[in-house]
């Protein structure tokens, strides 16, 4: 996600959005090998990497599927609005374009009772499992994860590092776009 204004330790500053967008577009272009019609992407709708991914897919002619952790209103509050700028407008443009693909994991942040005993597991961790399973169950001959990441632990369970770890455990090819290097942090 793009940093909220005033974030103490910058991770994804707003002024680096165009750099991230170009890196995602380049990675997707390389992965499609000039045949975007044979590809499909899955991502959430958070400010930053998720929305940039969906925008790049649209530009390159790649079908993408929108998966939200929570219903639109709460999702915006948690994962879009904190970044300020034009992220809510971008979110609504992506949701309008992908409304037929939109699926929502949970009605709220509370885990189902059968998952509440898992240590360091929350609705965001569950979303990572869901996204990875969606990709693996798609029937694609190859599954890849493209991730903007600084190589560090996130602000809580379910961050990008967790998704990368899950993907690697499943043998999914991971393509890490190192934000420390990209952004000069």
ZATOR-462162 format. One record per residue (C-alpha): x, y, z; residue number from 1; residue in one letter. Coordinates in Angstrom, 1 decimal. Layout:
N
       x       y       z    n  res
       X       Y       Z  NUM    A
...
END
This chain:
185
       x       y       z    n  res
     0.0     0.0     0.0    1    X
     1.0     3.6    -0.6    2    X
     2.2     5.2     2.6    3    X
    -0.4     7.3     4.5    4    X
     0.7    10.9     4.8    5    X
     3.1    11.3     7.7    6    X
     4.2     7.7     7.9    7    X
     7.3     7.6    10.2    8    X
     9.4     5.1     8.1    9    X
     8.6     5.5     4.4   10    X
     7.9     2.3     2.6   11    X
     6.0     3.4    -0.5   12    X
     5.9     7.2    -0.8   13    X
     3.2     8.7    -3.0   14    X
     5.8    10.5    -5.2   15    X
     7.2     7.0    -6.2   16    X
     3.8     5.8    -7.7   17    X
     4.9     6.3   -11.3   18    X
     8.1     4.3   -10.6   19    X
     6.1     1.4    -9.2   20    X
     3.6     1.5   -12.0   21    X
     6.4     1.3   -14.6   22    X
     8.0    -1.6   -12.8   23    X
     4.8    -3.5   -12.6   24    X
     4.0    -2.9   -16.2   25    X
     7.5    -4.0   -17.3   26    X
     7.2    -7.2   -15.2   27    X
     3.8    -8.1   -16.6   28    X
     5.0    -7.4   -20.1   29    X
     8.0    -9.7   -19.6   30    X
     5.8   -12.4   -18.1   31    X
     3.2   -12.3   -20.9   32    X
     5.8   -12.8   -23.6   33    X
     3.8   -10.7   -26.0   34    X
     0.6   -12.9   -25.5   35    X
    -1.5   -11.1   -22.9   36    X
    -4.7   -12.9   -24.1   37    X
    -3.3   -16.1   -22.6   38    X
    -2.8   -14.6   -19.2   39    X
    -5.0   -13.8   -16.2   40    X
    -4.2   -11.8   -13.0   41    X
    -5.7   -11.8    -9.5   42    X
    -5.2    -8.9    -7.0   43    X
    -6.9    -7.0    -4.3   44    X
    -7.8    -3.3    -4.6   45    X
    -5.5    -1.6    -2.1   46    X
    -3.9     1.7    -2.9   47    X
    -0.5     1.1    -4.5   48    X
     0.5    -2.2    -5.9   49    X
    -2.9    -3.8    -6.2   50    X
    -4.6    -0.9    -8.1   51    X
    -1.4    -0.4   -10.2   52    X
    -1.5    -4.1   -11.1   53    X
    -5.1    -3.9   -12.4   54    X
    -4.3    -0.7   -14.3   55    X
    -1.3    -2.3   -15.9   56    X
    -3.3    -5.3   -16.8   57    X
    -5.9    -3.1   -18.5   58    X
    -3.2    -1.3   -20.5   59    X
    -1.5    -4.5   -21.6   60    X
    -4.8    -6.4   -22.4   61    X
    -4.5    -8.9   -19.6   62    X
    -7.7   -10.1   -17.9   63    X
    -7.6    -9.4   -14.2   64    X
    -9.9   -10.4   -11.4   65    X
   -10.6    -8.1    -8.4   66    X
   -10.6    -9.7    -5.0   67    X
   -11.4    -7.7    -1.9   68    X
   -10.9    -8.7     1.7   69    X
   -14.0    -6.8     2.8   70    X
   -17.1    -5.1     1.3   71    X
   -16.3    -2.0    -0.6   72    X
   -17.0     0.6     2.2   73    X
   -14.9    -1.0     4.9   74    X
   -12.2    -2.0     2.4   75    X
   -11.8     1.6     1.3   76    X
   -11.5     2.7     5.0   77    X
    -8.7     0.1     5.7   78    X
    -6.8    -0.2     2.4   79    X
    -7.5     2.8     0.1   80    X
    -8.4     6.0     2.0   81    X
    -5.3     6.2     4.3   82    X
    -3.1     6.9     1.3   83    X
    -5.1    10.1     0.3   84    X
    -4.3    11.5    -3.1   85    X
    -6.5    10.1    -5.9   86    X
    -6.6     6.5    -4.7   87    X
   -10.3     6.4    -4.0   88    X
   -11.0     7.6    -7.6   89    X
    -8.7     5.0    -9.0   90    X
   -10.3     2.3    -6.8   91    X
   -13.7     3.2    -8.1   92    X
   -12.5     3.2   -11.7   93    X
   -11.1    -0.3   -11.2   94    X
   -14.1    -1.6    -9.4   95    X
   -16.4    -0.3   -12.1   96    X
   -14.3    -1.9   -14.9   97    X
   -14.0    -5.2   -13.0   98    X
   -17.4    -5.3   -11.3   99    X
   -18.2    -8.6   -13.0  100    X
   -15.1   -10.2   -11.5  101    X
   -15.4    -8.7    -8.0  102    X
   -15.5   -11.2    -5.1  103    X
   -15.4   -10.4    -1.4  104    X
   -13.8   -12.7     1.1  105    X
   -15.4   -11.7     4.4  106    X
   -18.3    -9.4     5.6  107    X
   -16.0    -8.0     8.3  108    X
   -12.5    -8.2     9.8  109    X
   -13.5   -11.0    12.3  110    X
   -12.3   -14.4    11.4  111    X
   -14.7   -17.3    11.3  112    X
   -14.8   -19.2    14.6  113    X
   -12.9   -22.2    13.2  114    X
    -9.9   -19.9    12.4  115    X
    -9.8   -17.8    15.5  116    X
    -7.2   -20.0    17.2  117    X
    -4.5   -19.6    14.6  118    X
    -1.5   -17.6    15.9  119    X
    -0.6   -14.5    13.9  120    X
    -3.5   -15.0    11.5  121    X
    -6.1   -12.5    10.6  122    X
    -8.4   -11.6     7.7  123    X
    -5.4   -10.1     5.8  124    X
    -3.5   -13.4     6.1  125    X
    -6.5   -15.2     5.0  126    X
    -6.7   -12.9     1.9  127    X
    -3.2   -13.9     1.0  128    X
    -4.1   -17.6     1.1  129    X
    -7.3   -16.9    -1.0  130    X
    -5.4   -14.9    -3.7  131    X
    -2.8   -17.6    -4.0  132    X
    -5.3   -20.4    -4.2  133    X
    -7.3   -18.4    -6.8  134    X
    -4.2   -18.3    -9.0  135    X
    -3.3   -21.9    -8.4  136    X
    -6.8   -23.1    -9.1  137    X
    -7.1   -21.2   -12.3  138    X
    -5.8   -24.0   -14.4  139    X
    -2.9   -21.9   -15.7  140    X
     0.1   -23.9   -16.8  141    X
     2.3   -21.4   -15.0  142    X
     1.6   -19.3   -11.9  143    X
     3.6   -16.3   -11.0  144    X
     3.5   -13.8    -8.2  145    X
     4.6   -10.2    -8.9  146    X
     5.1    -8.3    -5.7  147    X
     6.3    -4.8    -4.7  148    X
     8.2    -5.4    -1.5  149    X
    10.9    -3.9     0.6  150    X
    12.0    -7.2     2.0  151    X
    10.8    -6.4     5.5  152    X
     8.0    -7.5     7.7  153    X
     4.8    -5.6     7.4  154    X
     2.8    -3.7     9.9  155    X
     1.1    -6.8    11.1  156    X
     0.1   -10.3    10.0  157    X
    -0.9   -10.8     6.3  158    X
     1.6    -8.5     4.6  159    X
     3.4    -8.9     1.3  160    X
     6.2   -11.0     3.0  161    X
     3.6   -13.5     4.1  162    X
     2.2   -13.8     0.6  163    X
     5.6   -14.3    -0.9  164    X
     6.4   -17.0     1.7  165    X
     3.2   -18.8     0.9  166    X
     3.9   -18.6    -2.9  167    X
     7.4   -20.0    -2.5  168    X
     6.2   -22.8    -0.3  169    X
     3.8   -23.8    -3.1  170    X
     6.5   -23.5    -5.8  171    X
     5.0   -20.4    -7.4  172    X
     7.5   -18.3    -9.3  173    X
     8.0   -15.1    -7.4  174    X
     9.1   -11.8    -9.0  175    X
     9.9    -9.3    -6.3  176    X
    10.1    -5.7    -7.3  177    X
    12.4    -4.5    -4.6  178    X
    11.0    -1.1    -3.5  179    X
    14.2    -0.2    -1.6  180    X
    16.1    -0.3    -4.8  181    X
    13.2     1.0    -7.0  182    X
    12.5     4.0    -4.7  183    X
    16.0     4.6    -3.4  184    X
    15.0     4.1     0.2  185    X
END
